[in-house]
């Protein structure tokens, strides 16, 4: 990760680092709010492998979007539960 920064200029690397830190914060918050069990404590690499590396299909019907997961995918139940927890969260106050 940080031993080989992607840019030559310090300012570009500083911006890149800020974006990496924001992404890590978003992953941590999403993990804390939506996941349970083993995945709630998993490292980002394990989350990517188990939840994000899936060949799913998104379809739209009317005003609803649906996520179609492969049959027999072992992490489907965890992902469906995470989306249900996400929908159940209260809207932020204005």
PyMOL commands that set and color helices and strands:
alter all, ss='L'
color gray80, all
select helices_A, chain A and resi 10-34+37-41+44-52+76-88
alter helices_A, ss='H'
color red, helices_A
select strands_A, chain A and resi 57-61+64-68
alter strands_A, ss='S'
color yellow, strands_A
deselect
rebuild
show_as cartoon
